[in-house]
Amino acid sequence: MKNFIKISVCILALAVAMPAMAQKKKGGDKEKKEKKEIVWPGGTKPAATGNASIDKYINTCDTMINKLKYIGESVTFYHVATIRVTNADGTVTEKRAVVDENGTIRSKNLALKQTLELIKTCTELTVSSANLALLTATYTTSLPSLGLNGIKYGKYAKIGGQLTGRCTTEMVDLMKRLRQQGKEIRAFKKSFSEAGELSDPSMDISNIDGIDFSATPVVEKSNEDFERELAEAAQVDQDNSGDVDDSLFDEA
């Protein structure tokens, strides 16, 4: 009877885990679809079992699930835009500013901090992902030690494959985008005034620390909206002043 339970638990765990692990290898249109949030079956973290291998797997997965959720809720993409400002007399002037995806002027200091924190979280996830394949295998082979309860815990084996697949692809691509975003904002902060004008007019705007500011997207704003958004961003800049360790932007 005990051998039958062990075999049943292992078969169930493998049957649950294999589709998720195989999903990493599939290409085509499915990869282009929006990814669903990874959650525990039933919506809550499984209870501790007292088995070190099983509990370590569960705790690692739960930490990764929470970090993925944090990224999903926190990520904001910024870029430097050319702001075409229409003045009251009808004349147009061009400034540059850090904006979000809606074209709203945002704090460059806060944008740098958020970008850095997200890169750190992505890095932590890729490291955890590298260890998770082994933890998943150990988890599966440890399930029979739970007896009949191993059948219940077998359904959690698929989470490891889902997390590994998500983190070994999306996190790498996201970090590349975030690093480029950080470099662009850093170069902007270094070379443009608070009013969005080039600090040194003699600088080659097409190559400031490797960033081409001559080809930035254009956003149209009235002078009133520009001044209001700029003032709001400046206040957030003051609240988030101070140096940040931006060396992570330069890592490969």
Protein Blocks (a to p, Z undefined) as FASTA:
>chain_A
ZZmmmmmmmmmmmmmmmmmmmmmmpgcjllmpccdddddehhiacddehiaklmmmmmmm
mmmmmmmmmmmmmpccddddddddddfkopacdddddddfkopacdfklmmmmmmmmmmm
mmmmmmmmmmmmmmmmmmmmmmmmnommlmmmmmmmmmmmmmmmmmmmmmmmmmmmmmmm
mmmmmmmmmmpcfkopafblmbcfklgghiafklgccddddfklmmmmmmmmmmmmmmmg
ccddfklmmpZZ
